[in-house]
Amino acid sequence: MGCNTNSTVYDDYSRDPARTPFHWDSTFNAGFSTAPKTWLPVASTYTALNVEAESNANGNSHLKIYKELIKLRSRKVMKNGDYRYRANNNVFILKRFISGVEIVVLLGNMGDHNEYINLTEVDPSIPANLEILIVSMNSEKVVGTTLNTKSVQLKPSEAIVFG
């Protein structure tokens, strides 16, 4: 549709201004092409924001978190489990479970200040201690450690998946 317009309204009808070649690495044209010029411009941030940098990052990266979430989808509880969700002030709680077999809980603070929550009060079927499986970029919690669900502090925009 954009090609059927003129330069004054092209941006209103084309998706091109919102697209960029995929950033594979920090080499010329982000590793997307060896051509002198790509059809759409490579974003100026490609040297820092690319698959190679995200894969090699110390600690968390968006790519690493996404890969862990994809792995989580293969668990039986995520495929066949029941779910319950609840919003409590700025906190969103999602529980996936198969009674007596497995539980996965996601907590997310959608607010702009710290939130404190006792999950066992919100849902008595949630065990008092669960292992942290995935944390958001800004979280200081450590994957693999145990979380006391009776006393959870969430920073603004922090999310945790545990089970």
C-alpha positions, 0 to 999 in steps of 0.5 A, a space after each residue: 500500500 505504501 508504494 501506491 502513495 506518495 512521499 508525503 503520506 508514505 509513512 502512514 501506509 507503509 510498514 517499512 519505517 517500523 522495520 529493520 534488517 535482523 541484527 545477528 552481530 556487530 559486523 557490517 550491516 549487522 551480519 544481515 547482508 554483505 551488500 553495500 546497502 540494505 533495502 531498509 536501513 540497519 538500526 543505529 543500535 545494531 552494534 550493541 543490540 544483536 543476537 551475538 551480544 545477547 547470547 554472550 551477555 553476562 547474566 540475563 538478556 532478553 534473548 536468554 529470558 525468551 529462550 527460557 520461557 520457550 523451554 517452560 512451555 514444554 512442561 506438562 503443567 503449561 500444556 495441560 494444567 489448570 490456571 488461576 490468575 489474580 490481580 492484586 493492586 499492581 501485582 499480577 499473579 498467574 498460577 498453572 497447576 496440576 493438582 498434586 503434581 506440579 505448579 508454576 507461578 508467575 508474579 509481575 509488578 506492573 506498578 512503579 513502586 515496590 510491592 510486598 505480597 504473601 502468596 500463601 494468603 492470596 492462595 493457600 495451595 501455593 507452597 511456602 517455598 518454590 524454586 526461582 525458574 526465570 527472572 526479568 531483566 531488572 530482577 536481582 533474584 537468582 535463578 535456582 534459589 528458593 523463594 519464600 512465597 510468604 514474603 515476596 518483594 517485587 521491584 517496579 516492573 519486576 517479574 518472577 517465574 517459579 515452581 
